Amino acid sequence: MAEARKTKTYHFHSEWEEDYFFVYSNSKSICLICNASVSIPKKGNLERHFKTVHKSSETDFPAKTALRTRKVQELKSQLAAQQSIFTRPNTKGKAATIASYRVSHVLAKHKKSFKHGEVVKEAFIEAADALFDEFKNKMEIVAAIKDVQLSRNTVTRQCEAMTEDVEGQLKKDIDACECFSLQFDESTDTVDVAQLCVFIRMVFDDISAKEELLIFLPLKGHTRGEDVFNAFMEFVNKRQLPLFKLISITTDGAPVMVGHTSGFIALCKKSESFPDILNYLCIIHQQALCEKILNMKEVMDVAMKIVCSVRARSLQRRLFRAHLEDTGAEHTDLLLHTDVRWLSRGKFLARFSELLPEIKDFLKLSKHAEYAQLEDCQWLLDLAFLTDLTGMLNDLNLELQGQDKHVINMISSVNTFKSKLQLLSSRLHRCDLRNFPYMQAELQRQGKDSAQLDSAHYKEQVQSILSEFEKRFTDFTSIEPVASEGIDVDYIASKVASLFQLDSSAVEIEILTLQNDIEIKSRATPGMKGDFWNLMLENKYPNLRSCALNLTALFGSTYLCEAAFSHMKIIKLKHRSTMTDDHVVASLRLATSSYCPDFEKLAASSQCQRSH
């Protein structure tokens, strides 16, 4: 066969503008006189058109004269003006679309309803009317604001589009990460639909980590371990999640999750789709369970009964508030307590103790039922002790909460608190109350000295909490030696190898090499954390880098899931109870994600029309 004939390329020359009244625009040669276009910028084509169609222009505007030059410039200006009539609306439409996406993203971040876009636009226009009153182009600014599309349907579609964009970014990161861990929790929404929340913590080659919402799965029927497992596996198969990168799963410790035979974790370990994974119970849940060991029911029952008698009736609550205002109290109301909220007992007792004089006066004035315990010195000391201790437990709980909490830091916080409990026990034995401000204040009010305190009972309470802390957190004990410093090389090597399925002898050699690596010692600085691991070359320390990646990936709690459920309660209110599952997921993902949608890309793929 004959060789294919090569296509010849023609280039437009600038001198043809005055020679033949043609310009090159949008890959076409356009006649300035009649706006006809010639697809191939060939000299013969342009010359033929000019001399055939516009013969009079050759004599009216002689070549190489200033008259022809002025005429060409005039015609070029007219053409540019005509083209701008069509391009300017497109530019304005794109700007309005990008603005609409940005406003929709802000609404989703703040968990607002889709219909609030119209409210934002109305407020924007009202504000612009005052802000730009002295501006010469005020009308243009207001017109640009009115062009932004923020109807309920538009905001809904844009949230869906932004969710797809964020999910695409998440998928790229999952594919690029070295390993990841998951945390699971389950709760019910406003219409009693069980929602399974799954968060992912990805670790990359530079030992950096990123936490994101993976999926929110509705469970329409039962919520048994097999139901949770089947729903998650359906998602895994649909999204092609690379489970071979999975390191660990953290749950809240519910039987449906950790049941030995039919729990979710047990089914995962039986499945061939899952690698050998670690599983942990949420540290925060375990800490909250330790707090329940306190035997102070007689104190809580009386305090709750008094507070409920004031808060349960509207009149009594109003009178009590007025009493607090008249006495100049620091607080304006009492707090309620519920076991579901971990921090509520400490805050409830602290507020009750601080308002105790006002409570006594109010009960006498309003002729409520008498509570002899409020005059009982021992009961008041028990109340002060419980207030102090629950305050310390609350501080620990808050320290464990938050995003990007490394599991090693969480374990360190728990161990530090255990040491603090030992210190408290020894100080109580010596009647030293420097860590118990409420007890000190109560003893001073009673006119007693700390040496007169019968501390055996309180010491027993502290010891019971300490023993409960020692019993729990056993699933994290295997991590502590790996993260410790200054321990036996053989011991740490065997721990690392068993924890992450590595070669014990190879790990041991790498640890010895690291201990004697002068270059790394010279470059390492205190507080480097993840940067320290980047000093180690992968070809020299492959096992230790793998260990660092796995440790960084571990979740220590289900805090992110609990926070997501709080977001869900705000998003899916009783007034928005008919939201579809997809819209709930979209709103949650945009509200919790650290990714920013690509607004330029989204606008380019949209039909950029101005609001009508």
Secondary structure as GFF3:
##gff-version 3
##sequence-region A 1 612
A	DSSP	alpha_helix	16	20	.	.	.	ID=ss1
A	DSSP	beta_strand	22	25	.	.	.	ID=ss2
A	DSSP	beta_strand	28	31	.	.	.	ID=ss3
A	DSSP	beta_strand	37	38	.	.	.	ID=ss4
A	DSSP	alpha_helix	43	53	.	.	.	ID=ss5
A	DSSP	alpha_helix	55	60	.	.	.	ID=ss6
A	DSSP	alpha_helix	66	109	.	.	.	ID=ss7
A	DSSP	alpha_helix	116	131	.	.	.	ID=ss8
A	DSSP	alpha_helix	138	146	.	.	.	ID=ss9
A	DSSP	alpha_helix	152	176	.	.	.	ID=ss10
A	DSSP	beta_strand	179	188	.	.	.	ID=ss11
A	DSSP	beta_strand	194	203	.	.	.	ID=ss12
A	DSSP	beta_strand	209	219	.	.	.	ID=ss13
A	DSSP	alpha_helix	225	239	.	.	.	ID=ss14
A	DSSP	three_ten_helix	243	245	.	.	.	ID=ss15
A	DSSP	beta_strand	246	251	.	.	.	ID=ss16
A	DSSP	alpha_helix	255	258	.	.	.	ID=ss17
A	DSSP	alpha_helix	264	270	.	.	.	ID=ss18
A	DSSP	beta_strand	278	281	.	.	.	ID=ss19
A	DSSP	alpha_helix	283	291	.	.	.	ID=ss20
A	DSSP	alpha_helix	297	311	.	.	.	ID=ss21
A	DSSP	alpha_helix	314	327	.	.	.	ID=ss22
A	DSSP	alpha_helix	344	354	.	.	.	ID=ss23
A	DSSP	alpha_helix	356	365	.	.	.	ID=ss24
A	DSSP	three_ten_helix	372	375	.	.	.	ID=ss25
A	DSSP	alpha_helix	377	400	.	.	.	ID=ss26
A	DSSP	alpha_helix	407	429	.	.	.	ID=ss27
A	DSSP	alpha_helix	437	446	.	.	.	ID=ss28
A	DSSP	three_ten_helix	450	452	.	.	.	ID=ss29
A	DSSP	alpha_helix	456	471	.	.	.	ID=ss30
A	DSSP	three_ten_helix	474	476	.	.	.	ID=ss31
A	DSSP	alpha_helix	480	483	.	.	.	ID=ss32
A	DSSP	alpha_helix	489	500	.	.	.	ID=ss33
A	DSSP	alpha_helix	504	515	.	.	.	ID=ss34
A	DSSP	alpha_helix	518	523	.	.	.	ID=ss35
A	DSSP	alpha_helix	530	534	.	.	.	ID=ss36
A	DSSP	alpha_helix	542	553	.	.	.	ID=ss37
A	DSSP	alpha_helix	559	571	.	.	.	ID=ss38
A	DSSP	three_ten_helix	574	576	.	.	.	ID=ss39
A	DSSP	alpha_helix	581	592	.	.	.	ID=ss40
A	DSSP	alpha_helix	599	604	.	.	.	ID=ss41
###
